[in-house]
Amino acid sequence: MPPTRRTRQQPLSHERIVATALGLLSRVGLPDLTMRAIGTELGVQQSALYHHFANKQAMLGAVADEILARAPRPSTPDDAPWQARVQERCTQLHAAVTAYPDGADLVMSMWAFGMGGQTPFDELSPLLREAGISPAVAPTAARTLLHFVYGHAYDEQSHDVAARSGILTAEREPSDFGTGLRILVSGIEALLP
């Protein structure tokens, strides 16, 4: 029998685990994204994953961060009106979380738990302060924008899951995300002195 060449496996790393988790999330969704499934996909015992992440939530926080990092970067110039910059960023975030099944659920949960997904808030708050929104109100305005982005995306994704499962048969109305976002930005603009 001829000798077999042993294939060299890439070393296990934080980045490789997150990339594998994203691939699984795309295929199976959040409920089936388990440490065991990730370990199986990587060809390692699930316990090996805990050398890189303290627990599943820490890993999911890193996955949420990666989903957001994959969002397109803003192309609107820094000197454009703040409203255009906020709308563009929120639209990009919406696209990023809806690019993965259960992406909105994952990102908003990790953000709510303080375990990931902080970057959009950290970007929007100073942008709103630069626009003239008071430092006391800007964080609330940023959180409100993100609640809308993630909530709207979650609604869309939940409807898609229900339709695929045969629970819903009615056609969904076209997305009103852009309209809702403009309404929200107009409301924030009304807070300017």
Residue pairs with C-beta under 8 A, 6 or more apart in sequence:
9 43
10 16
12 42
12 44
12 48
12 49
12 51
12 52
13 52
14 52
14 53
14 62
16 42
17 38
17 42
17 49
17 52
17 53
17 59
17 62
18 59
18 62
18 63
18 66
19 66
20 38
20 41
20 42
21 33
21 38
21 59
21 60
21 63
22 63
22 66
22 67
22 100
23 41
24 32
24 33
24 37
24 38
24 41
25 33
25 63
25 100
25 101
25 102
25 103
25 106
26 100
26 101
28 37
28 101
29 101
29 102
29 161
30 101
30 102
30 105
30 106
31 102
33 60
34 46
34 56
35 46
35 49
35 50
35 56
35 59
36 46
38 46
38 49
38 59
39 45
39 46
39 47
39 48
39 49
42 48
42 49
49 59
52 59
53 59
53 62
57 110
57 113
57 115
58 115
60 106
60 109
60 110
60 115
60 116
61 110
61 113
61 115
61 116
61 117
62 116
63 106
63 110
63 116
64 106
64 107
64 109
64 110
64 111
64 115
64 116
64 117
65 110
65 116
65 117
65 119
67 96
67 97
67 99
67 100
67 103
67 106
67 107
68 93
68 96
68 97
68 107
68 117
68 119
68 120
69 119
70 96
70 99
71 92
71 93
71 95
71 96
72 92
72 95
72 96
73 92
74 85
74 88
74 89
74 92
75 88
76 84
76 85
76 88
78 85
82 127
82 128
82 130
82 131
83 185
83 189
85 127
86 124
86 127
86 128
86 145
86 185
86 188
87 181
87 182
87 185
89 120
89 123
89 124
89 127
90 145
90 148
90 149
90 181
91 177
91 178
91 181
93 120
93 146
93 149
94 149
94 152
94 153
94 177
96 103
97 103
97 104
97 106
97 107
97 108
97 149
97 150
97 153
98 104
98 153
98 156
98 157
100 106
101 157
101 161
102 157
103 153
103 157
104 150
104 151
104 153
104 154
104 156
104 157
105 154
105 157
107 116
107 117
107 150
108 117
108 146
108 147
108 150
108 151
108 154
110 116
110 117
111 117
111 118
111 121
111 146
111 150
120 146
120 149
121 139
121 142
121 143
121 146
124 141
124 142
124 145
124 146
125 138
125 139
125 142
126 138
128 138
128 141
128 142
128 188
129 135
129 138
131 192
132 192
132 193
133 141
133 188
133 191
133 192
134 191
134 193
137 191
141 188
141 191
144 184
144 188
145 181
145 184
145 185
145 188
148 180
148 181
148 184
149 181
152 175
152 177
152 180
156 172
156 175
156 177
159 168
159 172
162 168
163 169
163 172
